[in-house]
Amino acid sequence: MIRRDVELASANTLGLPCRAERFLATDDVATIRDALRQAVVRDWPLTVLGGGSNLVVQPWLPGLTLQPTFADLRLEEAGQGDVLVHAGAGLNWHALVEALAERNLWGIENLALIPGHVGAAPIQNIGAYGVELADVFERVHLLHLEDGREAILGRQECAFGYRDSVFKHALENRVVITRLVLRVSRRARPRLDYGDLARRLGATPTAREVVAAVSAVRREKLPDPAVLGNAGSFFKNPVVSAERARALLERHPQMPHFPLDDGGVKLAAGWLIDQCGLKGLREGQVGVHDRQALVLVHHGGGSAAELLALARRVVDTVQARFGVVLEQEPRLMGRMTR
C-alpha cells in the first residue's frame, strides 16, 4: 500500500531529515508494476530507495519513493566448484557476506561490513580491500520504471568501472533492481594483498576469518552509521595522469599513489584531505571524521544543505592545495523544498 508523507530519516545512514510525498515498500513485482502505472498516469516523479547507505537525501522526495524489499537467497551449483548466488535486492549486503562465509564460499568476503542492500551493490560497483563486485558479478534482474518491463543485464551491459556503472549514467533513475546473481567458489581464494589483512590472518584462513578481519579493520577506521550518521566514503579516490602524479610526488614524496593498468595513477583522497588539516573538522552538526578523512559525518540535528556546504569546502581546499578535484561518491536525492 502506498503511504503518504512518510518520514525517512531512519531510512538513510546519514540520518538526514527527509519526507517522502508517497512511499511504497514491497517485495511483490505486481504491486511495483501497479505503482509504476499510477506514477506514469499521474506524472509522479519516481525515486528508488535501497538501504539508504550511499546517498545524501534532501528534505523532500516528491512523487513516489519505491523501496524494493526482496530478501530471498538461493544457491545454485554451477560446476567446477562454482556456485551461483541468487540474492534479492532488499537483502542486507553484510548479511549476504556472512551467509556465504558460513558456507565457506569465496568471492565477496573482502566486501564485509559495507552498509546497504544487495540492490545498491551494482550501482556503485562496491569495492574494498582489492575486490570489486564486478569480480564476481554474473547478472542483474531489473524492472524499467517507464513500463514495468523486466530485463536481465550481464557484466558487459553494466559497464562497470571504479565506483561506477551504467546505473549512474544511461540507466540512472530509469530502473529498479530486483535481484542480483553472483558467481562464487568453494575453492579457497583469499585476497590478502591489500592493507594489513595478511598480517592479521594465517596462511590459510577460512572465509569466516577473512570476514572477521575485514570487519575489524573497518570498525577501527570507519564510524558505525547506527552510532554516527555517515554514508561511508564521501569522495572517490581521484585518478590523475602519470605526468601529474610525478609533479605532485616531487612536492609531496610521501603521497600514497597507485599506478593503474591504463597508465593513470590513483591517489588517496583521504590523505589529500588530511594534509589540508581538515580531518576532525566540525561545522555545526556535520564534520569530517576524526579517524578517516574520507568520511563526512552527521552528528544529529543537521541538514543536507550543511553537509553539502562542508563537502564543497573540502573539495575547494584540496583543489587549491593540490590542483586535484575530488568527486562526491554518494548520490544526491530529492529536493531542498516542497
SULWONOR-V823001 format. One record per helix or strand of 2 or more residues. SS is the DSSP state (helix for helix, strand for strand). FROM is the first residue (numbers start at 1). LEN is the number of residues. If there is no record, write none. Layout:
SS_FROM_LEN ; SS_FROM_LEN
This chain:
strand_3_5 ; helix_9_3 ; strand_19_8 ; helix_29_14 ; strand_46_3 ; strand_55_3 ; strand_60_9 ; strand_73_7 ; strand_82_7 ; helix_93_10 ; helix_109_3 ; helix_118_7 ; strand_127_2 ; strand_131_2 ; helix_133_3 ; strand_137_8 ; strand_150_5 ; helix_155_4 ; helix_166_3 ; strand_175_11 ; helix_197_4 ; helix_207_15 ; strand_229_5 ; strand_239_2 ; helix_242_10 ; strand_257_3 ; strand_265_3 ; helix_269_7 ; strand_282_2 ; strand_286_3 ; strand_295_4 ; helix_304_19 ; strand_331_3
